Amino acid sequence: MHNIKTNFDKIHELLKDILCDEINEKVNYRRRGVVPRFSDIEVMILSLTAECLSIDNENYLFSKLVSE
């Protein structure tokens, strides 16, 4: 499967189940301070999705995100 959105959704379900005890309702690790716009789990999922699709270059990843 080469669709980024489909892979992202599948990895999201798995990672959310694995990390259910460690993350809060906003899908971030519990910590004080400002809540980021892009959640911690989304950063991990995007990284794992890029690895699964063998995308090594961040510029290529972001160009694919814009095109899809």
CHARMM-style PDB file with segment names, atoms N, HN, CA, C and O in Angstrom:
ATOM      1  N   MET     1       0.827  -1.167   0.000  1.00  0.00      PROA
ATOM      2  CA  MET     1       0.000   0.000   0.000  1.00  0.00      PROA
ATOM      3  C   MET     1       0.883   1.246   0.000  1.00  0.00      PROA
ATOM      4  O   MET     1       1.782   1.372   0.831  1.00  0.00      PROA
ATOM      5  N   HSD     2       0.630   2.153  -0.920  1.00  0.00      PROA
ATOM      6  HN  HSD     2      -0.101   2.051  -1.595  1.00  0.00      PROA
ATOM      7  CA  HSD     2       1.467   3.338  -1.029  1.00  0.00      PROA
ATOM      8  C   HSD     2       0.712   4.613  -0.696  1.00  0.00      PROA
ATOM      9  O   HSD     2       1.231   5.710  -0.906  1.00  0.00      PROA
ATOM     10  N   ASN     3      -0.491   4.489  -0.186  1.00  0.00      PROA
ATOM     11  HN  ASN     3      -0.912   3.599  -0.015  1.00  0.00      PROA
ATOM     12  CA  ASN     3      -1.277   5.652   0.174  1.00  0.00      PROA
ATOM     13  C   ASN     3      -0.904   6.089   1.593  1.00  0.00      PROA
ATOM     14  O   ASN     3      -1.037   5.317   2.543  1.00  0.00      PROA
ATOM     15  N   ILE     4      -0.446   7.310   1.725  1.00  0.00      PROA
ATOM     16  HN  ILE     4      -0.338   7.937   0.954  1.00  0.00      PROA
ATOM     17  CA  ILE     4       0.012   7.802   3.024  1.00  0.00      PROA
ATOM     18  C   ILE     4      -1.137   7.868   4.020  1.00  0.00      PROA
ATOM     19  O   ILE     4      -0.972   7.479   5.176  1.00  0.00      PROA
ATOM     20  N   LYS     5      -2.286   8.348   3.594  1.00  0.00      PROA
ATOM     21  HN  LYS     5      -2.420   8.664   2.655  1.00  0.00      PROA
ATOM     22  CA  LYS     5      -3.436   8.495   4.496  1.00  0.00      PROA
ATOM     23  C   LYS     5      -3.896   7.139   5.039  1.00  0.00      PROA
ATOM     24  O   LYS     5      -4.183   7.020   6.230  1.00  0.00      PROA
ATOM     25  N   THR     6      -3.968   6.131   4.193  1.00  0.00      PROA
ATOM     26  HN  THR     6      -3.734   6.227   3.226  1.00  0.00      PROA
ATOM     27  CA  THR     6      -4.395   4.799   4.630  1.00  0.00      PROA
ATOM     28  C   THR     6      -3.419   4.217   5.635  1.00  0.00      PROA
ATOM     29  O   THR     6      -3.826   3.680   6.666  1.00  0.00      PROA
ATOM     30  N   ASN     7      -2.130   4.321   5.336  1.00  0.00      PROA
ATOM     31  HN  ASN     7      -1.799   4.756   4.499  1.00  0.00      PROA
ATOM     32  CA  ASN     7      -1.113   3.823   6.265  1.00  0.00      PROA
ATOM     33  C   ASN     7      -1.137   4.598   7.568  1.00  0.00      PROA
ATOM     34  O   ASN     7      -1.002   4.012   8.642  1.00  0.00      PROA
ATOM     35  N   PHE     8      -1.308   5.905   7.485  1.00  0.00      PROA
ATOM     36  HN  PHE     8      -1.418   6.381   6.613  1.00  0.00      PROA
ATOM     37  CA  PHE     8      -1.364   6.743   8.680  1.00  0.00      PROA
ATOM     38  C   PHE     8      -2.518   6.299   9.584  1.00  0.00      PROA
ATOM     39  O   PHE     8      -2.349   6.180  10.798  1.00  0.00      PROA
ATOM     40  N   ASP     9      -3.684   6.055   8.990  1.00  0.00      PROA
ATOM     41  HN  ASP     9      -3.821   6.151   8.004  1.00  0.00      PROA
ATOM     42  CA  ASP     9      -4.855   5.647   9.773  1.00  0.00      PROA
ATOM     43  C   ASP     9      -4.662   4.292  10.436  1.00  0.00      PROA
ATOM     44  O   ASP     9      -5.054   4.105  11.588  1.00  0.00      PROA
ATOM     45  N   LYS    10      -4.064   3.349   9.725  1.00  0.00      PROA
ATOM     46  HN  LYS    10      -3.745   3.501   8.790  1.00  0.00      PROA
ATOM     47  CA  LYS    10      -3.837   2.018  10.301  1.00  0.00      PROA
ATOM     48  C   LYS    10      -2.832   2.067  11.451  1.00  0.00      PROA
ATOM     49  O   LYS    10      -3.038   1.440  12.490  1.00  0.00      PROA
ATOM     50  N   ILE    11      -1.755   2.808  11.261  1.00  0.00      PROA
ATOM     51  HN  ILE    11      -1.587   3.317  10.417  1.00  0.00      PROA
ATOM     52  CA  ILE    11      -0.749   2.926  12.314  1.00  0.00      PROA
ATOM     53  C   ILE    11      -1.322   3.700  13.498  1.00  0.00      PROA
ATOM     54  O   ILE    11      -0.986   3.414  14.648  1.00  0.00      PROA
ATOM     55  N   HSD    12      -2.177   4.670  13.225  1.00  0.00      PROA
ATOM     56  HN  HSD    12      -2.450   4.902  12.291  1.00  0.00      PROA
ATOM     57  CA  HSD    12      -2.809   5.455  14.293  1.00  0.00      PROA
ATOM     58  C   HSD    12      -3.623   4.555  15.222  1.00  0.00      PROA
ATOM     59  O   HSD    12      -3.527   4.679  16.443  1.00  0.00      PROA
ATOM     60  N   GLU    13      -4.414   3.661  14.662  1.00  0.00      PROA
ATOM     61  HN  GLU    13      -4.492   3.560  13.671  1.00  0.00      PROA
ATOM     62  CA  GLU    13      -5.215   2.743  15.476  1.00  0.00      PROA
ATOM     63  C   GLU    13      -4.327   1.859  16.346  1.00  0.00      PROA
ATOM     64  O   GLU    13      -4.589   1.685  17.537  1.00  0.00      PROA
ATOM     65  N   LEU    14      -3.290   1.309  15.754  1.00  0.00      PROA
ATOM     66  HN  LEU    14      -3.077   1.449  14.787  1.00  0.00      PROA
ATOM     67  CA  LEU    14      -2.398   0.425  16.493  1.00  0.00      PROA
ATOM     68  C   LEU    14      -1.649   1.160  17.604  1.00  0.00      PROA
ATOM     69  O   LEU    14      -1.580   0.677  18.734  1.00  0.00      PROA
ATOM     70  N   LEU    15      -1.100   2.304  17.289  1.00  0.00      PROA
ATOM     71  HN  LEU    15      -1.156   2.697  16.371  1.00  0.00      PROA
ATOM     72  CA  LEU    15      -0.307   3.040  18.270  1.00  0.00      PROA
ATOM     73  C   LEU    15      -1.173   3.586  19.400  1.00  0.00      PROA
ATOM     74  O   LEU    15      -0.733   3.652  20.548  1.00  0.00      PROA
ATOM     75  N   LYS    16      -2.390   3.971  19.079  1.00  0.00      PROA
ATOM     76  HN  LYS    16      -2.747   3.917  18.146  1.00  0.00      PROA
ATOM     77  CA  LYS    16      -3.292   4.467  20.115  1.00  0.00      PROA
ATOM     78  C   LYS    16      -3.646   3.345  21.093  1.00  0.00      PROA
ATOM     79  O   LYS    16      -3.754   3.585  22.296  1.00  0.00      PROA
ATOM     80  N   ASP    17      -3.826   2.131  20.589  1.00  0.00      PROA
ATOM     81  HN  ASP    17      -3.738   1.936  19.612  1.00  0.00      PROA
ATOM     82  CA  ASP    17      -4.091   0.985  21.469  1.00  0.00      PROA
ATOM     83  C   ASP    17      -2.884   0.654  22.338  1.00  0.00      PROA
ATOM     84  O   ASP    17      -3.032   0.315  23.512  1.00  0.00      PROA
ATOM     85  N   ILE    18      -1.704   0.750  21.766  1.00  0.00      PROA
ATOM     86  HN  ILE    18      -1.583   1.025  20.813  1.00  0.00      PROA
ATOM     87  CA  ILE    18      -0.482   0.414  22.501  1.00  0.00      PROA
ATOM     88  C   ILE    18      -0.198   1.443  23.590  1.00  0.00      PROA
ATOM     89  O   ILE    18       0.192   1.083  24.700  1.00  0.00      PROA
ATOM     90  N   LEU    19      -0.394   2.717  23.275  1.00  0.00      PROA
ATOM     91  HN  LEU    19      -0.712   3.009  22.373  1.00  0.00      PROA
ATOM     92  CA  LEU    19      -0.040   3.793  24.203  1.00  0.00      PROA
ATOM     93  C   LEU    19      -1.224   4.322  25.013  1.00  0.00      PROA
ATOM     94  O   LEU    19      -1.140   5.415  25.574  1.00  0.00      PROA
ATOM     95  N   CYS    20      -2.305   3.582  25.085  1.00  0.00      PROA
ATOM     96  HN  CYS    20      -2.374   2.695  24.630  1.00  0.00      PROA
ATOM     97  CA  CYS    20      -3.525   4.092  25.712  1.00  0.00      PROA
ATOM     98  C   CYS    20      -3.324   4.533  27.159  1.00  0.00      PROA
ATOM     99  O   CYS    20      -3.980   5.480  27.592  1.00  0.00      PROA
ATOM    100  N   ASP    21      -2.454   3.892  27.916  1.00  0.00      PROA
ATOM    101  HN  ASP    21      -1.921   3.122  27.565  1.00  0.00      PROA
ATOM    102  CA  ASP    21      -2.241   4.262  29.315  1.00  0.00      PROA
ATOM    103  C   ASP    21      -1.296   5.436  29.489  1.00  0.00      PROA
ATOM    104  O   ASP    21      -1.277   6.057  30.552  1.00  0.00      PROA
ATOM    105  N   GLU    22      -0.517   5.752  28.473  1.00  0.00      PROA
ATOM    106  HN  GLU    22      -0.532   5.248  27.610  1.00  0.00      PROA
ATOM    107  CA  GLU    22       0.515   6.775  28.606  1.00  0.00      PROA
ATOM    108  C   GLU    22       0.117   8.136  28.033  1.00  0.00      PROA
ATOM    109  O   GLU    22       0.799   9.128  28.289  1.00  0.00      PROA
ATOM    110  N   ILE    23      -0.969   8.200  27.265  1.00  0.00      PROA
ATOM    111  HN  ILE    23      -1.523   7.393  27.057  1.00  0.00      PROA
ATOM    112  CA  ILE    23      -1.356   9.456  26.628  1.00  0.00      PROA
ATOM    113  C   ILE    23      -2.646   9.998  27.236  1.00  0.00      PROA
ATOM    114  O   ILE    23      -3.434   9.246  27.809  1.00  0.00      PROA
ATOM    115  N   ASN    24      -2.856  11.303  27.107  1.00  0.00      PROA
ATOM    116  HN  ASN    24      -2.216  11.914  26.641  1.00  0.00      PROA
ATOM    117  CA  ASN    24      -4.062  11.921  27.643  1.00  0.00      PROA
ATOM    118  C   ASN    24      -5.132  12.039  26.560  1.00  0.00      PROA
ATOM    119  O   ASN    24      -4.975  11.494  25.468  1.00  0.00      PROA
ATOM    120  N   GLU    25      -6.208  12.746  26.860  1.00  0.00      PROA
ATOM    121  HN  GLU    25      -6.335  13.189  27.747  1.00  0.00      PROA
ATOM    122  CA  GLU    25      -7.330  12.851  25.923  1.00  0.00      PROA
ATOM    123  C   GLU    25      -6.992  13.636  24.663  1.00  0.00      PROA
ATOM    124  O   GLU    25      -7.682  13.498  23.653  1.00  0.00      PROA
ATOM    125  N   LYS    26      -5.944  14.457  24.702  1.00  0.00      PROA
ATOM    126  HN  LYS    26      -5.383  14.568  25.522  1.00  0.00      PROA
ATOM    127  CA  LYS    26      -5.523  15.209  23.518  1.00  0.00      PROA
ATOM    128  C   LYS    26      -4.418  14.477  22.767  1.00  0.00      PROA
ATOM    129  O   LYS    26      -3.748  15.067  21.919  1.00  0.00      PROA
ATOM    130  N   VAL    27      -4.228  13.228  23.064  1.00  0.00      PROA
ATOM    131  HN  VAL    27      -4.772  12.749  23.752  1.00  0.00      PROA
ATOM    132  CA  VAL    27      -3.286  12.317  22.419  1.00  0.00      PROA
ATOM    133  C   VAL    27      -1.844  12.807  22.532  1.00  0.00      PROA
ATOM    134  O   VAL    27      -1.057  12.655  21.597  1.00  0.00      PROA
ATOM    135  N   ASN    28      -1.505  13.387  23.663  1.00  0.00      PROA
ATOM    136  HN  ASN    28      -2.144  13.510  24.422  1.00  0.00      PROA
ATOM    137  CA  ASN    28      -0.143  13.811  23.978  1.00  0.00      PROA
ATOM    138  C   ASN    28       0.309  13.097  25.234  1.00  0.00      PROA
ATOM    139  O   ASN    28      -0.506  12.624  26.026  1.00  0.00      PROA
ATOM    140  N   TYR    29       1.613  13.026  25.404  1.00  0.00      PROA
ATOM    141  HN  TYR    29       2.275  13.410  24.761  1.00  0.00      PROA
ATOM    142  CA  TYR    29       2.133  12.520  26.668  1.00  0.00      PROA
ATOM    143  C   TYR    29       1.786  13.523  27.759  1.00  0.00      PROA
ATOM    144  O   TYR    29       1.725  14.728  27.517  1.00  0.00      PROA
ATOM    145  N   ARG    30       1.564  13.016  28.942  1.00  0.00      PROA
ATOM    146  HN  ARG    30       1.613  12.037  29.139  1.00  0.00      PROA
ATOM    147  CA  ARG    30       1.202  13.893  30.063  1.00  0.00      PROA
ATOM    148  C   ARG    30       2.413  14.730  30.472  1.00  0.00      PROA
ATOM    149  O   ARG    30       3.465  14.200  30.829  1.00  0.00      PROA
ATOM    150  N   ARG    31       2.235  16.059  30.409  1.00  0.00      PROA
ATOM    151  HN  ARG    31       1.380  16.489  30.119  1.00  0.00      PROA
ATOM    152  CA  ARG    31       3.295  16.980  30.813  1.00  0.00      PROA
ATOM    153  C   ARG    31       2.691  18.356  31.033  1.00  0.00      PROA
ATOM    154  O   ARG    31       1.570  18.630  30.606  1.00  0.00      PROA
ATOM    155  N   ARG    32       3.433  19.206  31.693  1.00  0.00      PROA
ATOM    156  HN  ARG    32       4.344  18.984  32.040  1.00  0.00      PROA
ATOM    157  CA  ARG    32       2.990  20.577  31.923  1.00  0.00      PROA
ATOM    158  C   ARG    32       3.384  21.443  30.746  1.00  0.00      PROA
ATOM    159  O   ARG    32       4.252  21.082  29.953  1.00  0.00      PROA
ATOM    160  N   GLY    33       2.739  22.584  30.643  1.00  0.00      PROA
ATOM    161  HN  GLY    33       2.033  22.878  31.288  1.00  0.00      PROA
ATOM    162  CA  GLY    33       3.136  23.546  29.630  1.00  0.00      PROA
ATOM    163  C   GLY    33       2.130  23.677  28.506  1.00  0.00      PROA
ATOM    164  O   GLY    33       0.992  23.218  28.603  1.00  0.00      PROA
ATOM    165  N   VAL    34       2.567  24.302  27.462  1.00  0.00      PROA
ATOM    166  HN  VAL    34       3.492  24.675  27.384  1.00  0.00      PROA
ATOM    167  CA  VAL    34       1.731  24.586  26.302  1.00  0.00      PROA
ATOM    168  C   VAL    34       1.437  23.287  25.542  1.00  0.00      PROA
ATOM    169  O   VAL    34       2.311  22.438  25.370  1.00  0.00      PROA
ATOM    170  N   VAL    35       0.201  23.156  25.098  1.00  0.00      PROA
ATOM    171  HN  VAL    35      -0.510  23.846  25.238  1.00  0.00      PROA
ATOM    172  CA  VAL    35      -0.189  21.990  24.309  1.00  0.00      PROA
ATOM    173  C   VAL    35       0.127  22.284  22.838  1.00  0.00      PROA
ATOM    174  O   VAL    35      -0.371  23.266  22.287  1.00  0.00      PROA
ATOM    175  N   PRO    36       0.946  21.448  22.199  1.00  0.00      PROA
ATOM    176  CA  PRO    36       1.306  21.702  20.798  1.00  0.00      PROA
ATOM    177  C   PRO    36       0.128  21.448  19.862  1.00  0.00      PROA
ATOM    178  O   PRO    36      -0.797  20.709  20.201  1.00  0.00      PROA
ATOM    179  N   ARG    37       0.168  22.073  18.669  1.00  0.00      PROA
ATOM    180  HN  ARG    37       0.919  22.673  18.393  1.00  0.00      PROA
ATOM    181  CA  ARG    37      -0.899  21.861  17.685  1.00  0.00      PROA
ATOM    182  C   ARG    37      -0.845  20.461  17.097  1.00  0.00      PROA
ATOM    183  O   ARG    37      -1.883  19.837  16.878  1.00  0.00      PROA
ATOM    184  N   PHE    38       0.342  19.973  16.845  1.00  0.00      PROA
ATOM    185  HN  PHE    38       1.185  20.480  17.023  1.00  0.00      PROA
ATOM    186  CA  PHE    38       0.544  18.641  16.274  1.00  0.00      PROA
ATOM    187  C   PHE    38       0.861  17.722  17.440  1.00  0.00      PROA
ATOM    188  O   PHE    38       1.889  17.892  18.096  1.00  0.00      PROA
ATOM    189  N   SER    39       0.002  16.756  17.708  1.00  0.00      PROA
ATOM    190  HN  SER    39      -0.833  16.617  17.175  1.00  0.00      PROA
ATOM    191  CA  SER    39       0.156  15.934  18.905  1.00  0.00      PROA
ATOM    192  C   SER    39       1.376  15.015  18.817  1.00  0.00      PROA
ATOM    193  O   SER    39       1.898  14.741  17.736  1.00  0.00      PROA
ATOM    194  N   ASP    40       1.804  14.554  19.974  1.00  0.00      PROA
ATOM    195  HN  ASP    40       1.380  14.776  20.852  1.00  0.00      PROA
ATOM    196  CA  ASP    40       2.969  13.671  20.048  1.00  0.00      PROA
ATOM    197  C   ASP    40       2.760  12.393  19.249  1.00  0.00      PROA
ATOM    198  O   ASP    40       3.655  11.937  18.537  1.00  0.00      PROA
ATOM    199  N   ILE    41       1.577  11.828  19.374  1.00  0.00      PROA
ATOM    200  HN  ILE    41       0.850  12.198  19.953  1.00  0.00      PROA
ATOM    201  CA  ILE    41       1.315  10.565  18.687  1.00  0.00      PROA
ATOM    202  C   ILE    41       1.274  10.761  17.168  1.00  0.00      PROA
ATOM    203  O   ILE    41       1.656   9.857  16.426  1.00  0.00      PROA
ATOM    204  N   GLU    42       0.818  11.923  16.695  1.00  0.00      PROA
ATOM    205  HN  GLU    42       0.507  12.657  17.298  1.00  0.00      PROA
ATOM    206  CA  GLU    42       0.800  12.184  15.257  1.00  0.00      PROA
ATOM    207  C   GLU    42       2.212  12.297  14.690  1.00  0.00      PROA
ATOM    208  O   GLU    42       2.465  11.879  13.560  1.00  0.00      PROA
ATOM    209  N   VAL    43       3.119  12.853  15.462  1.00  0.00      PROA
ATOM    210  HN  VAL    43       2.913  13.192  16.380  1.00  0.00      PROA
ATOM    211  CA  VAL    43       4.519  12.938  15.027  1.00  0.00      PROA
ATOM    212  C   VAL    43       5.110  11.533  14.904  1.00  0.00      PROA
ATOM    213  O   VAL    43       5.800  11.226  13.932  1.00  0.00      PROA
ATOM    214  N   MET    44       4.835  10.686  15.895  1.00  0.00      PROA
ATOM    215  HN  MET    44       4.274  10.936  16.684  1.00  0.00      PROA
ATOM    216  CA  MET    44       5.339   9.311  15.844  1.00  0.00      PROA
ATOM    217  C   MET    44       4.729   8.541  14.676  1.00  0.00      PROA
ATOM    218  O   MET    44       5.427   7.791  13.993  1.00  0.00      PROA
ATOM    219  N   ILE    45       3.441   8.721  14.447  1.00  0.00      PROA
ATOM    220  HN  ILE    45       2.874   9.330  15.001  1.00  0.00      PROA
ATOM    221  CA  ILE    45       2.763   8.007  13.366  1.00  0.00      PROA
ATOM    222  C   ILE    45       3.299   8.452  12.008  1.00  0.00      PROA
ATOM    223  O   ILE    45       3.516   7.621  11.126  1.00  0.00      PROA
ATOM    224  N   LEU    46       3.511   9.742  11.838  1.00  0.00      PROA
ATOM    225  HN  LEU    46       3.334  10.417  12.555  1.00  0.00      PROA
ATOM    226  CA  LEU    46       4.042  10.242  10.569  1.00  0.00      PROA
ATOM    227  C   LEU    46       5.438   9.688  10.311  1.00  0.00      PROA
ATOM    228  O   LEU    46       5.770   9.342   9.177  1.00  0.00      PROA
ATOM    229  N   SER    47       6.243   9.604  11.345  1.00  0.00      PROA
ATOM    230  HN  SER    47       5.973   9.886  12.266  1.00  0.00      PROA
ATOM    231  CA  SER    47       7.581   9.045  11.217  1.00  0.00      PROA
ATOM    232  C   SER    47       7.521   7.569  10.850  1.00  0.00      PROA
ATOM    233  O   SER    47       8.258   7.115   9.975  1.00  0.00      PROA
ATOM    234  N   LEU    48       6.648   6.820  11.513  1.00  0.00      PROA
ATOM    235  HN  LEU    48       6.049   7.189  12.224  1.00  0.00      PROA
ATOM    236  CA  LEU    48       6.505   5.393  11.209  1.00  0.00      PROA
ATOM    237  C   LEU    48       5.941   5.167   9.805  1.00  0.00      PROA
ATOM    238  O   LEU    48       6.346   4.230   9.116  1.00  0.00      PROA
ATOM    239  N   THR    49       5.023   6.010   9.388  1.00  0.00      PROA
ATOM    240  HN  THR    49       4.695   6.771   9.947  1.00  0.00      PROA
ATOM    241  CA  THR    49       4.452   5.901   8.047  1.00  0.00      PROA
ATOM    242  C   THR    49       5.530   6.130   6.990  1.00  0.00      PROA
ATOM    243  O   THR    49       5.598   5.398   6.003  1.00  0.00      PROA
ATOM    244  N   ALA    50       6.365   7.136   7.195  1.00  0.00      PROA
ATOM    245  HN  ALA    50       6.309   7.731   7.997  1.00  0.00      PROA
ATOM    246  CA  ALA    50       7.457   7.405   6.257  1.00  0.00      PROA
ATOM    247  C   ALA    50       8.414   6.219   6.205  1.00  0.00      PROA
ATOM    248  O   ALA    50       8.878   5.847   5.127  1.00  0.00      PROA
ATOM    249  N   GLU    51       8.715   5.625   7.353  1.00  0.00      PROA
ATOM    250  HN  GLU    51       8.338   5.927   8.229  1.00  0.00      PROA
ATOM    251  CA  GLU    51       9.595   4.451   7.383  1.00  0.00      PROA
ATOM    252  C   GLU    51       8.969   3.278   6.641  1.00  0.00      PROA
ATOM    253  O   GLU    51       9.654   2.574   5.900  1.00  0.00      PROA
ATOM    254  N   CYS    52       7.680   3.066   6.836  1.00  0.00      PROA
ATOM    255  HN  CYS    52       7.123   3.638   7.439  1.00  0.00      PROA
ATOM    256  CA  CYS    52       6.987   1.953   6.161  1.00  0.00      PROA
ATOM    257  C   CYS    52       6.987   2.120   4.651  1.00  0.00      PROA
ATOM    258  O   CYS    52       7.060   1.138   3.912  1.00  0.00      PROA
ATOM    259  N   LEU    53       6.905   3.359   4.194  1.00  0.00      PROA
ATOM    260  HN  LEU    53       6.845   4.157   4.794  1.00  0.00      PROA
ATOM    261  CA  LEU    53       6.889   3.630   2.760  1.00  0.00      PROA
ATOM    262  C   LEU    53       8.283   3.849   2.189  1.00  0.00      PROA
ATOM    263  O   LEU    53       8.424   4.188   1.013  1.00  0.00      PROA
ATOM    264  N   SER    54       9.310   3.661   3.005  1.00  0.00      PROA
ATOM    265  HN  SER    54       9.196   3.386   3.960  1.00  0.00      PROA
ATOM    266  CA  SER    54      10.717   3.830   2.610  1.00  0.00      PROA
ATOM    267  C   SER    54      10.997   5.231   2.091  1.00  0.00      PROA
ATOM    268  O   SER    54      11.707   5.404   1.100  1.00  0.00      PROA
ATOM    269  N   ILE    55      10.443   6.223   2.759  1.00  0.00      PROA
ATOM    270  HN  ILE    55       9.866   6.082   3.564  1.00  0.00      PROA
ATOM    271  CA  ILE    55      10.695   7.617   2.415  1.00  0.00      PROA
ATOM    272  C   ILE    55      11.769   8.125   3.372  1.00  0.00      PROA
ATOM    273  O   ILE    55      11.522   8.281   4.568  1.00  0.00      PROA
ATOM    274  N   ASP    56      12.952   8.379   2.841  1.00  0.00      PROA
ATOM    275  HN  ASP    56      13.153   8.252   1.870  1.00  0.00      PROA
ATOM    276  CA  ASP    56      14.079   8.788   3.668  1.00  0.00      PROA
ATOM    277  C   ASP    56      14.227  10.298   3.761  1.00  0.00      PROA
ATOM    278  O   ASP    56      14.747  10.814   4.750  1.00  0.00      PROA
ATOM    279  N   ASN    57      13.779  10.994   2.755  1.00  0.00      PROA
ATOM    280  HN  ASN    57      13.356  10.575   1.951  1.00  0.00      PROA
ATOM    281  CA  ASN    57      13.980  12.431   2.667  1.00  0.00      PROA
ATOM    282  C   ASN    57      12.737  13.165   3.171  1.00  0.00      PROA
ATOM    283  O   ASN    57      11.628  12.888   2.715  1.00  0.00      PROA
ATOM    284  N   GLU    58      12.918  14.097   4.106  1.00  0.00      PROA
ATOM    285  HN  GLU    58      13.819  14.322   4.476  1.00  0.00      PROA
ATOM    286  CA  GLU    58      11.784  14.851   4.646  1.00  0.00      PROA
ATOM    287  C   GLU    58      11.142  15.738   3.583  1.00  0.00      PROA
ATOM    288  O   GLU    58       9.922  15.905   3.571  1.00  0.00      PROA
ATOM    289  N   ASN    59      11.948  16.302   2.697  1.00  0.00      PROA
ATOM    290  HN  ASN    59      12.938  16.166   2.707  1.00  0.00      PROA
ATOM    291  CA  ASN    59      11.390  17.137   1.625  1.00  0.00      PROA
ATOM    292  C   ASN    59      10.485  16.312   0.732  1.00  0.00      PROA
ATOM    293  O   ASN    59       9.422  16.782   0.325  1.00  0.00      PROA
ATOM    294  N   TYR    60      10.887  15.094   0.421  1.00  0.00      PROA
ATOM    295  HN  TYR    60      11.750  14.712   0.751  1.00  0.00      PROA
ATOM    296  CA  TYR    60      10.067  14.215  -0.406  1.00  0.00      PROA
ATOM    297  C   TYR    60       8.777  13.845   0.324  1.00  0.00      PROA
ATOM    298  O   TYR    60       7.708  13.807  -0.284  1.00  0.00      PROA
ATOM    299  N   LEU    61       8.877  13.573   1.624  1.00  0.00      PROA
ATOM    300  HN  LEU    61       9.746  13.604   2.118  1.00  0.00      PROA
ATOM    301  CA  LEU    61       7.690  13.235   2.414  1.00  0.00      PROA
ATOM    302  C   LEU    61       6.686  14.381   2.401  1.00  0.00      PROA
ATOM    303  O   LEU    61       5.501  14.163   2.153  1.00  0.00      PROA
ATOM    304  N   PHE    62       7.148  15.597   2.664  1.00  0.00      PROA
ATOM    305  HN  PHE    62       8.112  15.775   2.865  1.00  0.00      PROA
ATOM    306  CA  PHE    62       6.230  16.724   2.713  1.00  0.00      PROA
ATOM    307  C   PHE    62       5.677  17.075   1.331  1.00  0.00      PROA
ATOM    308  O   PHE    62       4.552  17.565   1.228  1.00  0.00      PROA
ATOM    309  N   SER    63       6.442  16.835   0.278  1.00  0.00      PROA
ATOM    310  HN  SER    63       7.356  16.437   0.361  1.00  0.00      PROA
ATOM    311  CA  SER    63       5.897  17.067  -1.073  1.00  0.00      PROA
ATOM    312  C   SER    63       4.819  16.034  -1.396  1.00  0.00      PROA
ATOM    313  O   SER    63       3.833  16.356  -2.060  1.00  0.00      PROA
ATOM    314  N   LYS    64       4.999  14.794  -0.930  1.00  0.00      PROA
ATOM    315  HN  LYS    64       5.799  14.533  -0.391  1.00  0.00      PROA
ATOM    316  CA  LYS    64       3.968  13.763  -1.117  1.00  0.00      PROA
ATOM    317  C   LYS    64       2.726  14.086  -0.296  1.00  0.00      PROA
ATOM    318  O   LYS    64       1.608  13.847  -0.753  1.00  0.00      PROA
ATOM    319  N   LEU    65       2.904  14.626   0.908  1.00  0.00      PROA
ATOM    320  HN  LEU    65       3.813  14.821   1.279  1.00  0.00      PROA
ATOM    321  CA  LEU    65       1.762  15.004   1.743  1.00  0.00      PROA
ATOM    322  C   LEU    65       0.939  16.096   1.065  1.00  0.00      PROA
ATOM    323  O   LEU    65      -0.291  16.057   1.087  1.00  0.00      PROA
ATOM    324  N   VAL    66       1.615  17.062   0.468  1.00  0.00      PROA
ATOM    325  HN  VAL    66       2.614  17.094   0.450  1.00  0.00      PROA
ATOM    326  CA  VAL    66       0.907  18.152  -0.205  1.00  0.00      PROA
ATOM    327  C   VAL    66       0.182  17.628  -1.434  1.00  0.00      PROA
ATOM    328  O   VAL    66      -0.944  18.045  -1.707  1.00  0.00      PROA
ATOM    329  N   SER    67       0.804  16.720  -2.181  1.00  0.00      PROA
ATOM    330  HN  SER    67       1.718  16.381  -1.960  1.00  0.00      PROA
ATOM    331  CA  SER    67       0.191  16.208  -3.404  1.00  0.00      PROA
ATOM    332  C   SER    67      -0.978  15.263  -3.126  1.00  0.00      PROA
ATOM    333  O   SER    67      -1.883  15.139  -3.952  1.00  0.00      PROA
ATOM    334  N   GLU    68      -0.966  14.602  -1.977  1.00  0.00      PROA
ATOM    335  HN  GLU    68      -0.231  14.703  -1.306  1.00  0.00      PROA
ATOM    336  CA  GLU    68      -2.065  13.699  -1.650  1.00  0.00      PROA
ATOM    337  C   GLU    68      -3.041  14.427  -0.768  1.00  0.00      PROA
ATOM    338  OT1 GLU    68      -4.054  13.856  -0.366  1.00  0.00      PROA
TER     339      GLU     68
END
